[in-house]
Amino acid sequence: MPISADSAETLALNVLRWLVENDELLPVFLGATGASAQDLRDRAGEAEFLTSVLDFLVLDDSWVIAFCDANSVPYEQPGQARAVLAGNADMHWI
């Protein structure tokens, strides 16, 4: 069943929290995205930024599994949330 925009945003915020609490993975996220610690605070409410958080998570199955297991989330939900938050941004054929 598809998730709502509110649920997708909540999930992305939970992923962001999980990344911030992960001392090994947070520097990788910051380096990969070019985001700063201030960006995490300032942009946490932006769908585009939250989409980038989910994009990062789904780069590695082990990260998805670790997040989902730690938060009792079905493995497919981060990808679903990413699609909801991205909206039509992924539809390049329109």
C-alpha positions as CSV (number, residue, x, y, z in Angstrom):
1,M,0.0,0.0,0.0
2,P,1.4,3.4,-0.9
3,I,2.4,5.7,1.9
4,S,1.1,9.3,2.4
5,A,3.2,12.4,1.9
6,D,3.1,13.0,5.7
7,S,4.3,9.4,6.4
8,A,7.0,9.8,3.8
9,E,8.2,13.0,5.4
10,T,8.2,11.4,8.9
11,L,10.1,8.4,7.6
12,A,12.7,10.7,6.0
13,L,13.1,12.7,9.2
14,N,13.6,9.4,11.1
15,V,16.3,8.5,8.5
16,L,18.0,11.8,9.1
17,R,17.9,11.3,12.9
18,W,19.4,7.9,12.4
19,L,22.2,9.3,10.2
20,V,22.9,12.0,12.7
21,E,23.2,9.4,15.5
22,N,25.5,7.2,13.3
23,D,29.1,8.4,13.9
24,E,30.4,6.3,11.0
25,L,27.8,7.1,8.4
26,L,27.1,10.8,9.1
27,P,30.5,11.9,7.7
28,V,29.9,9.8,4.6
29,F,26.5,11.4,4.1
30,L,27.9,14.9,4.6
31,G,30.8,14.3,2.2
32,A,28.6,12.7,-0.5
33,T,25.9,15.4,-0.4
34,G,28.1,18.4,0.4
35,A,25.7,19.2,3.2
36,S,26.9,20.8,6.4
37,A,25.7,20.3,10.0
38,Q,23.9,23.6,9.7
39,D,22.1,22.4,6.5
40,L,20.8,19.4,8.5
41,R,19.1,21.8,10.8
42,D,18.1,24.4,8.3
43,R,16.8,22.2,5.5
44,A,15.2,19.3,7.5
45,G,11.8,20.5,6.5
46,E,12.4,20.7,2.8
47,A,11.1,17.8,0.6
48,E,14.1,18.2,-1.7
49,F,16.6,17.7,1.1
50,L,14.7,14.9,2.6
51,T,14.6,13.2,-0.8
52,S,18.4,13.5,-0.8
53,V,18.5,11.8,2.6
54,L,16.5,8.9,1.3
55,D,18.6,8.8,-2.0
56,F,21.7,8.4,0.2
57,L,20.1,5.7,2.4
58,V,19.0,3.5,-0.6
59,L,22.5,3.6,-2.1
60,D,23.5,0.6,0.1
61,D,21.2,-2.3,1.0
62,S,23.1,-2.8,4.3
63,W,22.2,0.8,5.3
64,V,18.5,0.2,4.4
65,I,18.5,-3.0,6.4
66,A,20.3,-1.4,9.4
67,F,17.8,1.6,9.4
68,C,14.8,-0.6,8.9
69,D,15.8,-3.1,11.5
70,A,16.6,-0.4,14.1
71,N,13.2,1.3,13.5
72,S,10.9,-1.6,12.7
73,V,10.2,-0.4,9.2
74,P,9.5,-2.7,6.2
75,Y,12.5,-2.7,3.9
76,E,10.6,-1.3,1.0
77,Q,9.3,1.8,2.8
78,P,12.4,4.0,2.3
79,G,12.1,3.6,-1.5
80,Q,8.4,4.2,-1.4
81,A,8.9,7.3,0.8
82,R,11.6,8.6,-1.6
83,A,9.2,8.2,-4.6
84,V,6.4,10.1,-2.7
85,L,8.7,13.0,-1.7
86,A,10.3,13.3,-5.2
87,G,6.8,13.5,-6.7
88,N,7.1,14.2,-10.5
89,A,10.7,15.2,-10.2
90,D,11.7,11.7,-11.4
91,M,9.4,11.8,-14.4
92,H,11.7,13.0,-17.1
93,W,9.5,11.9,-20.0
94,I,6.7,14.5,-19.2
